[in-house]
Amino acid sequence: MDNIEKILEKQELKYVLGTAVSGKPMYLKKKLQKIEYSFTTDITDATKAHSSKIARMMLDNYIHDTGDTGSELVIIPLVISYELVKVL
């Protein structure tokens, strides 16, 4: 598949909450049905927000719900690209 033509279809700016306190990047994942949080090393599994304001609300809710102030979570901007791929 050396001859591939990519056509950019769309780009979206999203935000995730992440930390590197454990020595490796970890991203926050929240189950929407419950107040249940977990951390994942796979950024594709992380909960994504459509704006930095919503990401800030997610961070505030996480701290309120868990009492965890030691994770040192930060808001990370993330660009997601969707491409059409044509094999030549």
N, C-alpha and C positions, 0 to 999 in steps of 0.2 A: 504494500500500500504506500509506495513512494510517491505516486502521482495523485495527490489529493488536493482538491480545490476547496477552500473554506470560504463561506460567505457569512459575514457577521449578520445575524438576524436581530439580536437585541442584547442590550447590557442593562443590568439592574444593580443599583447600589443598595446593599443590605448591611445590617450590623449584627454582630454576634458578641457575646460576652465571653472573654477568655482570661486565662491566668497561666503563669509559668512558675508558680510557687513550688510545685513538686519537682521542678527541674526540667520538665517537658511541657510543651503547650497542651493545655486542656481547655475545652469549650463547654459552656453550660447548655444542658438540654432539659427542657421542662415538659412534662406531660400535661397537656391542656385539660384533661378531664379531672385531674387531681392536683393538689398542691404537692407535687413530687418532683424533686430536682435530682439530676445526676450529672456527672462530668464524663465527657468523651474525648478521645484523642482524634477522632474523625470529624473534621470541620463540616463535612456534609450532613452529619447527624445533629449538629448544633441547632438550637432554636434561633431563627433569624427574625430580625425586626425590620420593618420598612422604613424607619426613620431613627435618627439618633435620640429623639425625644422618647420614642417608644422603648428603645433599648435602655435608656436611663430609668424609665418606669419599671422595666423588667428587673434591672439591677436593684432598685429600691425595694421592689416586692420580694426579691430573693433574700435580701438582708432582713426585711421585716418578717418573712415567713420562717426563716431558718435561724436567725440570730448570728449567722456566720459573717464576721467582719475580718477574718484572717485570710480569706482566699485571695484577696487583692485582685478582684475582678476588674477588668477594664473593657471599655467599648471599643471594638475593632471594626473599622469599615471594611467591607468586602464587596468586590465587584464580581458579579456572576454574568458570564457571557453565554449566549445561546448561539450556536453556529449551525448552518446547514453544511453538510459535507457531501461533496461530489467526487466519486472515485473516477479518475480519468483512465 
